[in-house]
Amino acid sequence: MVLGTFALSAGEHQPGVEVVGANETAVKASMFGLDRVILEPKR
């Protein structure tokens, strides 16, 4: 999934995630998995 290109100002940035659905047969817990994030300078 490509999320696009973003212009970031100098300083710290904190990404966020909003969970909007769940598998009805899954254990009821707030879990989120993320395998990889690649940050690259714009060329």
N, C-alpha and C positions, 0 to 999 in steps of 0.2 A: 504494500500500500504506500503510495507516495502522497505525502501531505502537502507538498508545495514548497515554495520558496518564501522565506520571511526575512525582512530587514530588521535586525536586532540592534538596539542602541547599546552603547558601552555599559558594562555592569553585569550584575547577576540576573539570570532568568530562570524561572521554575516552570517546567512543563506540567500540565495537569491532565487528568483523565476523568471522564464522567461515564459511569456504568449506567446504561439505560434499559437493560433487559437481562434476563437470566434463563438458563435452562431449567425448566420446571422440575426435572428429575435430579438435579444436582443438589449437593449438600448446601443447606442455607447458610452461606457465609459471604462476606464481602472480599472477594479475591479478584485479582487482575494479573494476567501474565503478559510479559513483554520480553521477547527474545533479543531484540537488537534495536539500537538507535544509531543511525549514521549521520553525523554532522559534517558537512563539507563547506569550505568557503566558496562563495559564488565566484565563478570564473568570468 
